[in-house]
């Protein structure tokens, strides 16, 4: 999945930091909706990561039934947390 393509698709901009609050909320809503119906594990994980970058991702326990995906999401969050502390 291409990040720029995802941003354009959901936010109609490749610079979401320039969007007003309503446009940003609408993009996050579209993204969350697609996350909820996506069945491909890889695409679902990518959408979850993007949701997380906007502070809108459900917890890994709520987002992923598959233990492997749940563990991958937890490892992602751990790595992100460690990177933010450096």
Biopython code that builds the backbone (N, CA, C, O; Angstrom):
import numpy as np
from Bio.PDB.StructureBuilder import StructureBuilder

atoms = [
    (1, "UNK", "N", (0.854, -1.176, 0.000)),
    (1, "UNK", "CA", (0.000, 0.000, 0.000)),
    (1, "UNK", "C", (0.898, 1.237, 0.000)),
    (1, "UNK", "O", (1.911, 1.285, 0.699)),
    (2, "UNK", "N", (0.526, 2.196, -0.764)),
    (2, "UNK", "CA", (1.286, 3.428, -0.916)),
    (2, "UNK", "C", (0.694, 4.506, -0.007)),
    (2, "UNK", "O", (-0.490, 4.825, -0.115)),
    (3, "UNK", "N", (1.501, 5.063, 0.879)),
    (3, "UNK", "CA", (1.010, 6.044, 1.844)),
    (3, "UNK", "C", (0.390, 7.255, 1.159)),
    (3, "UNK", "O", (-0.688, 7.701, 1.552)),
    (4, "UNK", "N", (1.048, 7.785, 0.153)),
    (4, "UNK", "CA", (0.495, 8.956, -0.535)),
    (4, "UNK", "C", (-0.864, 8.642, -1.157)),
    (4, "UNK", "O", (-1.778, 9.466, -1.106)),
    (5, "UNK", "N", (-0.997, 7.456, -1.740)),
    (5, "UNK", "CA", (-2.273, 7.063, -2.343)),
    (5, "UNK", "C", (-3.354, 6.929, -1.270)),
    (5, "UNK", "O", (-4.497, 7.332, -1.484)),
    (6, "UNK", "N", (-2.993, 6.366, -0.119)),
    (6, "UNK", "CA", (-3.969, 6.249, 0.972)),
    (6, "UNK", "C", (-4.408, 7.620, 1.471)),
    (6, "UNK", "O", (-5.597, 7.855, 1.689)),
    (7, "UNK", "N", (-3.460, 8.515, 1.650)),
    (7, "UNK", "CA", (-3.808, 9.865, 2.117)),
    (7, "UNK", "C", (-4.718, 10.573, 1.120)),
    (7, "UNK", "O", (-5.696, 11.214, 1.507)),
    (8, "UNK", "N", (-4.396, 10.456, -0.155)),
    (8, "UNK", "CA", (-5.249, 11.079, -1.175)),
    (8, "UNK", "C", (-6.641, 10.453, -1.192)),
    (8, "UNK", "O", (-7.642, 11.154, -1.343)),
    (9, "UNK", "N", (-6.697, 9.143, -1.038)),
    (9, "UNK", "CA", (-7.976, 8.444, -1.076)),
    (9, "UNK", "C", (-8.868, 8.850, 0.097)),
    (9, "UNK", "O", (-10.041, 9.170, -0.095)),
    (10, "UNK", "N", (-8.324, 8.836, 1.290)),
    (10, "UNK", "CA", (-9.145, 9.085, 2.473)),
    (10, "UNK", "C", (-9.279, 10.559, 2.841)),
    (10, "UNK", "O", (-10.314, 10.974, 3.362)),
    (11, "UNK", "N", (-8.244, 11.353, 2.575)),
    (11, "UNK", "CA", (-8.253, 12.753, 3.013)),
    (11, "UNK", "C", (-8.284, 13.743, 1.853)),
    (11, "UNK", "O", (-8.368, 14.952, 2.071)),
    (12, "UNK", "N", (-8.217, 13.236, 0.621)),
    (12, "UNK", "CA", (-8.218, 14.084, -0.572)),
    (12, "UNK", "C", (-7.081, 15.100, -0.538)),
    (12, "UNK", "O", (-7.177, 16.191, -1.099)),
    (13, "UNK", "N", (-6.002, 14.708, 0.139)),
    (13, "UNK", "CA", (-4.816, 15.552, 0.260)),
    (13, "UNK", "C", (-3.647, 14.664, 0.657)),
    (13, "UNK", "O", (-3.825, 13.682, 1.378)),
    (14, "UNK", "N", (-2.459, 15.005, 0.192)),
    (14, "UNK", "CA", (-1.289, 14.263, 0.654)),
    (14, "UNK", "C", (-0.607, 14.985, 1.807)),
    (14, "UNK", "O", (0.494, 14.619, 2.219)),
    (15, "UNK", "N", (-1.273, 16.014, 2.323)),
    (15, "UNK", "CA", (-0.763, 16.781, 3.459)),
    (15, "UNK", "C", (-1.893, 16.973, 4.480)),
    (15, "UNK", "O", (-2.429, 18.074, 4.605)),
    (16, "UNK", "N", (-2.255, 15.919, 5.205)),
    (16, "UNK", "CA", (-3.385, 16.020, 6.126)),
    (16, "UNK", "C", (-3.197, 17.071, 7.221)),
    (16, "UNK", "O", (-4.174, 17.537, 7.807)),
    (17, "UNK", "N", (-1.943, 17.445, 7.500)),
    (17, "UNK", "CA", (-1.714, 18.477, 8.512)),
    (17, "UNK", "C", (-2.250, 19.842, 8.093)),
    (17, "UNK", "O", (-2.372, 20.742, 8.924)),
    (18, "UNK", "N", (-2.573, 19.999, 6.804)),
    (18, "UNK", "CA", (-3.106, 21.271, 6.313)),
    (18, "UNK", "C", (-4.635, 21.309, 6.335)),
    (18, "UNK", "O", (-5.231, 22.346, 6.048)),
    (19, "UNK", "N", (-5.264, 20.196, 6.668)),
    (19, "UNK", "CA", (-6.724, 20.107, 6.619)),
    (19, "UNK", "C", (-7.367, 20.737, 7.850)),
    (19, "UNK", "O", (-6.789, 20.755, 8.936)),
    (20, "UNK", "N", (-8.571, 21.249, 7.650)),
    (20, "UNK", "CA", (-9.305, 21.734, 8.810)),
    (20, "UNK", "C", (-9.871, 20.552, 9.593)),
    (20, "UNK", "O", (-9.833, 19.415, 9.121)),
    (21, "UNK", "N", (-10.385, 20.816, 10.766)),
    (21, "UNK", "CA", (-10.847, 19.766, 11.670)),
    (21, "UNK", "C", (-11.931, 18.885, 11.056)),
    (21, "UNK", "O", (-11.911, 17.667, 11.228)),
    (22, "UNK", "N", (-12.870, 19.492, 10.344)),
    (22, "UNK", "CA", (-13.959, 18.725, 9.737)),
    (22, "UNK", "C", (-13.465, 17.794, 8.633)),
    (22, "UNK", "O", (-13.898, 16.644, 8.552)),
    (23, "UNK", "N", (-12.574, 18.276, 7.794)),
    (23, "UNK", "CA", (-12.033, 17.457, 6.706)),
    (23, "UNK", "C", (-11.194, 16.308, 7.274)),
    (23, "UNK", "O", (-11.244, 15.188, 6.765)),
    (24, "UNK", "N", (-10.440, 16.583, 8.309)),
    (24, "UNK", "CA", (-9.638, 15.539, 8.938)),
    (24, "UNK", "C", (-10.536, 14.474, 9.570)),
    (24, "UNK", "O", (-10.282, 13.278, 9.427)),
    (25, "UNK", "N", (-11.580, 14.910, 10.266)),
    (25, "UNK", "CA", (-12.514, 13.964, 10.888)),
    (25, "UNK", "C", (-13.226, 13.120, 9.837)),
    (25, "UNK", "O", (-13.448, 11.928, 10.048)),
    (26, "UNK", "N", (-13.585, 13.721, 8.716)),
    (26, "UNK", "CA", (-14.256, 12.975, 7.649)),
    (26, "UNK", "C", (-13.318, 11.922, 7.059)),
    (26, "UNK", "O", (-13.747, 10.806, 6.765)),
    (27, "UNK", "N", (-12.056, 12.266, 6.887)),
    (27, "UNK", "CA", (-11.085, 11.305, 6.373)),
    (27, "UNK", "C", (-10.868, 10.147, 7.329)),
    (27, "UNK", "O", (-10.795, 8.992, 6.909)),
    (28, "UNK", "N", (-10.765, 10.453, 8.614)),
    (28, "UNK", "CA", (-10.597, 9.403, 9.615)),
    (28, "UNK", "C", (-11.829, 8.506, 9.638)),
    (28, "UNK", "O", (-11.704, 7.292, 9.801)),
    (29, "UNK", "N", (-13.005, 9.080, 9.479)),
    (29, "UNK", "CA", (-14.236, 8.283, 9.452)),
    (29, "UNK", "C", (-14.253, 7.334, 8.252)),
    (29, "UNK", "O", (-14.627, 6.169, 8.389)),
    (30, "UNK", "N", (-13.852, 7.826, 7.083)),
    (30, "UNK", "CA", (-13.789, 6.963, 5.889)),
    (30, "UNK", "C", (-12.771, 5.838, 6.092)),
    (30, "UNK", "O", (-13.013, 4.687, 5.727)),
    (31, "UNK", "N", (-11.652, 6.190, 6.671)),
    (31, "UNK", "CA", (-10.602, 5.211, 6.935)),
    (31, "UNK", "C", (-11.081, 4.147, 7.920)),
    (31, "UNK", "O", (-10.852, 2.957, 7.704)),
    (32, "UNK", "N", (-11.738, 4.561, 8.990)),
    (32, "UNK", "CA", (-12.240, 3.618, 9.988)),
    (32, "UNK", "C", (-13.298, 2.697, 9.388)),
    (32, "UNK", "O", (-13.342, 1.509, 9.709)),
    (33, "UNK", "N", (-14.135, 3.229, 8.534)),
    (33, "UNK", "CA", (-15.150, 2.417, 7.886)),
    (33, "UNK", "C", (-14.505, 1.330, 7.026)),
    (33, "UNK", "O", (-14.894, 0.165, 7.097)),
    (34, "UNK", "N", (-13.526, 1.711, 6.223)),
    (34, "UNK", "CA", (-12.844, 0.717, 5.388)),
    (34, "UNK", "C", (-12.077, -0.295, 6.233)),
    (34, "UNK", "O", (-12.040, -1.478, 5.894)),
    (35, "UNK", "N", (-11.473, 0.148, 7.315)),
    (35, "UNK", "CA", (-10.801, -0.779, 8.215)),
    (35, "UNK", "C", (-11.788, -1.824, 8.729)),
    (35, "UNK", "O", (-11.457, -3.007, 8.816)),
    (36, "UNK", "N", (-12.976, -1.395, 9.062)),
    (36, "UNK", "CA", (-13.978, -2.298, 9.608)),
    (36, "UNK", "C", (-14.460, -3.357, 8.640)),
    (36, "UNK", "O", (-14.883, -4.432, 9.066)),
    (37, "UNK", "N", (-14.407, -3.081, 7.350)),
    (37, "UNK", "CA", (-14.914, -4.052, 6.369)),
    (37, "UNK", "C", (-13.811, -4.779, 5.598)),
    (37, "UNK", "O", (-14.085, -5.737, 4.875)),
    (38, "UNK", "N", (-12.571, -4.325, 5.751)),
    (38, "UNK", "CA", (-11.456, -4.950, 5.031)),
    (38, "UNK", "C", (-11.233, -6.379, 5.529)),
    (38, "UNK", "O", (-11.254, -6.628, 6.735)),
    (39, "UNK", "N", (-11.022, -7.311, 4.607)),
    (39, "UNK", "CA", (-10.813, -8.707, 4.971)),
    (39, "UNK", "C", (-9.383, -9.180, 4.746)),
    (39, "UNK", "O", (-8.969, -10.173, 5.344)),
    (40, "UNK", "N", (-8.630, -8.504, 3.912)),
    (40, "UNK", "CA", (-7.235, -8.872, 3.687)),
    (40, "UNK", "C", (-6.428, -8.516, 4.942)),
    (40, "UNK", "O", (-6.407, -7.355, 5.353)),
    (41, "UNK", "N", (-5.766, -9.504, 5.552)),
    (41, "UNK", "CA", (-5.010, -9.214, 6.771)),
    (41, "UNK", "C", (-3.934, -8.131, 6.584)),
    (41, "UNK", "O", (-3.730, -7.289, 7.458)),
    (42, "UNK", "N", (-3.263, -8.169, 5.449)),
    (42, "UNK", "CA", (-2.209, -7.192, 5.204)),
    (42, "UNK", "C", (-2.775, -5.785, 5.051)),
    (42, "UNK", "O", (-2.257, -4.837, 5.642)),
    (43, "UNK", "N", (-3.819, -5.649, 4.273)),
    (43, "UNK", "CA", (-4.447, -4.339, 4.068)),
    (43, "UNK", "C", (-5.077, -3.842, 5.366)),
    (43, "UNK", "O", (-5.000, -2.657, 5.688)),
    (44, "UNK", "N", (-5.692, -4.743, 6.096)),
    (44, "UNK", "CA", (-6.314, -4.377, 7.368)),
    (44, "UNK", "C", (-5.268, -3.832, 8.344)),
    (44, "UNK", "O", (-5.508, -2.837, 9.029)),
    (45, "UNK", "N", (-4.110, -4.488, 8.402)),
    (45, "UNK", "CA", (-3.048, -4.025, 9.287)),
    (45, "UNK", "C", (-2.553, -2.645, 8.855)),
    (45, "UNK", "O", (-2.341, -1.768, 9.692)),
    (46, "UNK", "N", (-2.371, -2.456, 7.554)),
    (46, "UNK", "CA", (-1.912, -1.153, 7.051)),
    (46, "UNK", "C", (-2.911, -0.053, 7.384)),
    (46, "UNK", "O", (-2.515, 1.044, 7.779)),
    (47, "UNK", "N", (-4.195, -0.333, 7.232)),
    (47, "UNK", "CA", (-5.212, 0.667, 7.573)),
    (47, "UNK", "C", (-5.209, 0.953, 9.072)),
    (47, "UNK", "O", (-5.411, 2.093, 9.488)),
    (48, "UNK", "N", (-4.981, -0.076, 9.880)),
    (48, "UNK", "CA", (-4.920, 0.110, 11.331)),
    (48, "UNK", "C", (-3.737, 1.021, 11.703)),
    (48, "UNK", "O", (-3.875, 1.910, 12.543)),
    (49, "UNK", "N", (-2.582, 0.793, 11.076)),
    (49, "UNK", "CA", (-1.413, 1.636, 11.344)),
    (49, "UNK", "C", (-1.717, 3.085, 10.977)),
    (49, "UNK", "O", (-1.359, 4.000, 11.719)),
    (50, "UNK", "N", (-2.368, 3.297, 9.850)),
    (50, "UNK", "CA", (-2.725, 4.656, 9.451)),
    (50, "UNK", "C", (-3.717, 5.260, 10.444)),
    (50, "UNK", "O", (-3.581, 6.424, 10.821)),
    (51, "UNK", "N", (-4.695, 4.494, 10.862)),
    (51, "UNK", "CA", (-5.615, 4.980, 11.898)),
    (51, "UNK", "C", (-4.852, 5.353, 13.163)),
    (51, "UNK", "O", (-5.140, 6.374, 13.788)),
    (52, "UNK", "N", (-3.886, 4.532, 13.538)),
    (52, "UNK", "CA", (-3.098, 4.823, 14.728)),
    (52, "UNK", "C", (-2.342, 6.143, 14.588)),
    (52, "UNK", "O", (-2.205, 6.887, 15.559)),
    (53, "UNK", "N", (-1.859, 6.429, 13.400)),
    (53, "UNK", "CA", (-1.117, 7.674, 13.202)),
    (53, "UNK", "C", (-2.001, 8.899, 13.397)),
    (53, "UNK", "O", (-1.497, 9.997, 13.633)),
    (54, "UNK", "N", (-3.303, 8.721, 13.301)),
    (54, "UNK", "CA", (-4.246, 9.816, 13.545)),
    (54, "UNK", "C", (-4.904, 9.704, 14.922)),
    (54, "UNK", "O", (-5.838, 10.441, 15.236)),
    (55, "UNK", "N", (-4.406, 8.779, 15.731)),
    (55, "UNK", "CA", (-4.929, 8.618, 17.085)),
    (55, "UNK", "C", (-6.312, 8.016, 17.140)),
    (55, "UNK", "O", (-7.048, 8.236, 18.103)),
    (56, "UNK", "N", (-6.681, 7.255, 16.115)),
    (56, "UNK", "CA", (-8.050, 6.738, 16.027)),
    (56, "UNK", "C", (-8.133, 5.223, 15.935)),
    (56, "UNK", "O", (-9.207, 4.684, 15.666)),
    (57, "UNK", "N", (-7.034, 4.529, 16.150)),
    (57, "UNK", "CA", (-7.042, 3.068, 16.017)),
    (57, "UNK", "C", (-7.590, 2.416, 17.280)),
    (57, "UNK", "O", (-7.289, 2.850, 18.392)),
    (58, "UNK", "N", (-8.387, 1.379, 17.105)),
    (58, "UNK", "CA", (-8.790, 0.597, 18.277)),
    (58, "UNK", "C", (-7.576, -0.157, 18.821)),
    (58, "UNK", "O", (-6.577, -0.326, 18.122)),
    (59, "UNK", "N", (-7.670, -0.599, 20.049)),
    (59, "UNK", "CA", (-6.568, -1.365, 20.635)),
    (59, "UNK", "C", (-6.349, -2.633, 19.815)),
    (59, "UNK", "O", (-7.279, -3.121, 19.174)),
    (60, "UNK", "N", (-5.135, -3.168, 19.829)),
    (60, "UNK", "CA", (-4.899, -4.419, 19.100)),
    (60, "UNK", "C", (-5.856, -5.539, 19.516)),
    (60, "UNK", "O", (-6.291, -6.326, 18.675)),
    (61, "UNK", "N", (-6.180, -5.613, 20.790)),
    (61, "UNK", "CA", (-7.094, -6.657, 21.269)),
    (61, "UNK", "C", (-8.474, -6.513, 20.647)),
    (61, "UNK", "O", (-9.139, -7.513, 20.377)),
    (62, "UNK", "N", (-8.912, -5.280, 20.417)),
    (62, "UNK", "CA", (-10.217, -5.037, 19.804)),
    (62, "UNK", "C", (-10.167, -5.093, 18.284)),
    (62, "UNK", "O", (-11.170, -5.401, 17.640)),
    (63, "UNK", "N", (-9.012, -4.799, 17.708)),
    (63, "UNK", "CA", (-8.900, -4.687, 16.256)),
    (63, "UNK", "C", (-8.670, -6.014, 15.548)),
    (63, "UNK", "O", (-9.117, -6.201, 14.417)),
    (64, "UNK", "N", (-7.971, -6.941, 16.213)),
    (64, "UNK", "CA", (-7.531, -8.150, 15.524)),
    (64, "UNK", "C", (-7.927, -9.395, 16.295)),
    (64, "UNK", "O", (-7.569, -9.562, 17.461)),
    (65, "UNK", "N", (-8.671, -10.267, 15.629)),
    (65, "UNK", "CA", (-9.030, -11.560, 16.226)),
    (65, "UNK", "C", (-7.855, -12.526, 16.171)),
    (65, "UNK", "O", (-7.651, -13.321, 17.089)),
    (66, "UNK", "N", (-7.087, -12.455, 15.096)),
    (66, "UNK", "CA", (-5.960, -13.355, 14.904)),
    (66, "UNK", "C", (-4.839, -13.018, 15.888)),
    (66, "UNK", "O", (-4.392, -11.872, 15.938)),
    (67, "UNK", "N", (-4.374, -14.005, 16.678)),
    (67, "UNK", "CA", (-3.314, -13.738, 17.659)),
    (67, "UNK", "C", (-2.023, -13.208, 17.033)),
    (67, "UNK", "O", (-1.344, -12.372, 17.630)),
    (68, "UNK", "N", (-1.681, -13.684, 15.840)),
    (68, "UNK", "CA", (-0.475, -13.204, 15.176)),
    (68, "UNK", "C", (-0.568, -11.736, 14.806)),
    (68, "UNK", "O", (0.390, -10.982, 14.981)),
    (69, "UNK", "N", (-1.710, -11.336, 14.299)),
    (69, "UNK", "CA", (-1.907, -9.921, 13.955)),
    (69, "UNK", "C", (-1.924, -9.059, 15.208)),
    (69, "UNK", "O", (-1.368, -7.961, 15.224)),
    (70, "UNK", "N", (-2.557, -9.558, 16.245)),
    (70, "UNK", "CA", (-2.612, -8.829, 17.510)),
    (70, "UNK", "C", (-1.195, -8.627, 18.058)),
    (70, "UNK", "O", (-0.850, -7.539, 18.519)),
    (71, "UNK", "N", (-0.389, -9.674, 18.003)),
    (71, "UNK", "CA", (0.995, -9.580, 18.472)),
    (71, "UNK", "C", (1.800, -8.608, 17.615)),
    (71, "UNK", "O", (2.587, -7.823, 18.146)),
    (72, "UNK", "N", (1.614, -8.650, 16.295)),
    (72, "UNK", "CA", (2.312, -7.710, 15.406)),
    (72, "UNK", "C", (1.933, -6.272, 15.737)),
    (72, "UNK", "O", (2.791, -5.390, 15.754)),
    (73, "UNK", "N", (0.658, -6.036, 15.999)),
    (73, "UNK", "CA", (0.208, -4.685, 16.345)),
    (73, "UNK", "C", (0.812, -4.243, 17.674)),
    (73, "UNK", "O", (1.222, -3.091, 17.814)),
    (74, "UNK", "N", (0.870, -5.137, 18.640)),
    (74, "UNK", "CA", (1.488, -4.797, 19.922)),
    (74, "UNK", "C", (2.972, -4.510, 19.772)),
    (74, "UNK", "O", (3.496, -3.597, 20.409)),
    (75, "UNK", "N", (3.662, -5.290, 18.926)),
    (75, "UNK", "CA", (5.086, -5.034, 18.678)),
    (75, "UNK", "C", (5.281, -3.684, 17.992)),
    (75, "UNK", "O", (6.218, -2.951, 18.308)),
    (76, "UNK", "N", (4.395, -3.361, 17.053)),
    (76, "UNK", "CA", (4.448, -2.058, 16.386)),
    (76, "UNK", "C", (4.313, -0.932, 17.425)),
    (76, "UNK", "O", (5.098, 0.016, 17.422)),
    (77, "UNK", "N", (3.321, -1.044, 18.304)),
    (77, "UNK", "CA", (3.114, -0.006, 19.317)),
    (77, "UNK", "C", (4.292, 0.086, 20.272)),
    (77, "UNK", "O", (4.680, 1.187, 20.664)),
    (78, "UNK", "N", (4.865, -1.042, 20.652)),
    (78, "UNK", "CA", (6.048, -1.030, 21.517)),
    (78, "UNK", "C", (7.218, -0.322, 20.841)),
    (78, "UNK", "O", (7.895, 0.497, 21.462)),
    (79, "UNK", "N", (7.454, -0.640, 19.568)),
    (79, "UNK", "CA", (8.550, -0.011, 18.828)),
    (79, "UNK", "C", (8.314, 1.486, 18.680)),
    (79, "UNK", "O", (9.246, 2.281, 18.809)),
    (80, "UNK", "N", (7.089, 1.865, 18.414)),
    (80, "UNK", "CA", (6.766, 3.285, 18.287)),
    (80, "UNK", "C", (6.985, 4.005, 19.601)),
    (80, "UNK", "O", (7.536, 5.106, 19.624)),
    (81, "UNK", "N", (6.560, 3.398, 20.691)),
    (81, "UNK", "CA", (6.733, 3.990, 22.019)),
    (81, "UNK", "C", (8.213, 4.180, 22.328)),
    (81, "UNK", "O", (8.619, 5.231, 22.824)),
    (82, "UNK", "N", (9.021, 3.155, 22.031)),
    (82, "UNK", "CA", (10.459, 3.253, 22.290)),
    (82, "UNK", "C", (11.101, 4.332, 21.428)),
    (82, "UNK", "O", (11.969, 5.063, 21.904)),
    (83, "UNK", "N", (10.696, 4.440, 20.193)),
    (83, "UNK", "CA", (11.260, 5.456, 19.294)),
    (83, "UNK", "C", (10.913, 6.863, 19.772)),
    (83, "UNK", "O", (11.723, 7.779, 19.631)),
    (84, "UNK", "N", (9.744, 7.042, 20.323)),
    (84, "UNK", "CA", (9.326, 8.357, 20.802)),
    (84, "UNK", "C", (10.088, 8.770, 22.063)),
    (84, "UNK", "O", (10.188, 9.960, 22.363)),
    (85, "UNK", "N", (10.624, 7.800, 22.799)),
    (85, "UNK", "CA", (11.332, 8.087, 24.038)),
    (85, "UNK", "C", (12.794, 8.460, 23.812)),
    (85, "UNK", "O", (13.459, 8.932, 24.734)),
    (86, "UNK", "N", (13.302, 8.253, 22.597)),
    (86, "UNK", "CA", (14.717, 8.551, 22.320)),
    (86, "UNK", "C", (14.928, 9.986, 21.966)),
    (86, "UNK", "O", (16.058, 10.398, 21.705)),
]
sb = StructureBuilder()
sb.init_structure("model")
sb.init_model(0)
sb.init_chain("A")
sb.init_seg("    ")
for serial, (resi, resn, name, xyz) in enumerate(atoms, 1):
    if name == "N":
        sb.init_residue(resn, " ", resi, " ")
    sb.init_atom(name, np.array(xyz, "f"), 0.0, 1.0, " ", f" {name:<3s}", serial, name[0])
structure = sb.get_structure()
